[in-house]
Amino acid sequence: MATYHANAGSKPRIAVAGVGALGLPVVLALLEASHPVTILTRSADQKKEGIPSDANVTYATVDYKSVDSLKEALKGHFGVVSTLNITSAGDQEPLIEAAILAGVTRFIPSEFGADSTNPNVQALPFYAAKLAIQKKLAEVSAESPGFTYTIVINGPFLDWCLDRAFLSIDLKKHSATIFNGGDRKFSVTTLANVAKAVVGIFAHVELTKNRIIHVHDAVLTQHGIIALAKRRDPSDWTLQHSSIEETKANALATFARGDPDELWGAISGMILTAVYGEGYGAEFTGRTQNEILGVPLLTEEELEEVIAVYQPN
């Protein structure tokens, strides 16, 4: 297994799987911290938009279903960060097996969302694949000395959700669907600060070894987001009220039908349930490792600035 000491002067090479909405800031944060990065890609067209031409960036074309292909690409790497997208995040077993065979020391799976340590979240069928990956990582780390993992739980990506009106808050249309009164508190983290947490894991490998960690930028409510938005744009809002229990029931029924065309709608409903439902552990106050990982909390003024990016000009 590769070894690494934070004060050794050189940073270990990290492989990143899935350079999309989260993968891109993760790569940029690792480069900023002087980590050499290998980008795993399915395509022979190896230049990714937003990635600088940098001597510390290399590309490896892989077959995510082939352990042999992945093993070859992962040789000489200290860590692997999986940011595979939400619908394929459960299909990481070949990547884990290849990482072990290649001598990788730290694996960070594509978790990055709701608090999957919470029993109510665990009962939502969308999270079954993530729980299976957690179980596998715990098992193989016990069987393979030197192979370790860290699971990151960060709540919704604040900026990504605002850009896509995913939290049922549409800043551009000044409209929202308010669930169960709109005062449920939930933790959020920007993509950049999730990436900062990933860098912090590799700076504190012993403190984060074989752990599930929580990070967040802030604790918000639906009404709180709208109030911050109104500071810069006092337009009237159109608010509809809905029941998160009804959303959950519809999502479960849709998911059970197994229609691929309806899958995203079902997943979205379950994610909203994990954010707005009572008893889903969506607020992480008192459970975060922000200080260890170097992730600062956002002030109200900073939150206002994040929201303003997605408001009408």
Secondary structure, DSSP 4 states (H G I P E B T S, - for coil): -----TTSSSPPPEEEE--STTHHHHHHHHHHTT--EEEEESSS--PPTT----TTEEEEE--TT-HHHHHHHHTT-SEEEE---TTTTT--HHHHHHHHHHT--EEE-S--SS-TTSHHHHTSGGGHHHHHHHHHHHHHHHHSTT-EEEEEE--SBHHHHHHTTTTSEETTTTEEEEETTS---EEEB-HHHHHHHHHHHHHSTTTTTTEEEE--SEEE-HHHHHHHHHHH-----EEEEE-HHHHHHHHHHHHHHT-GGGHHHHHHHHHHHHHHSTTS----TTSB-HHHHT-PPPPHHHHHHHHHTTS--
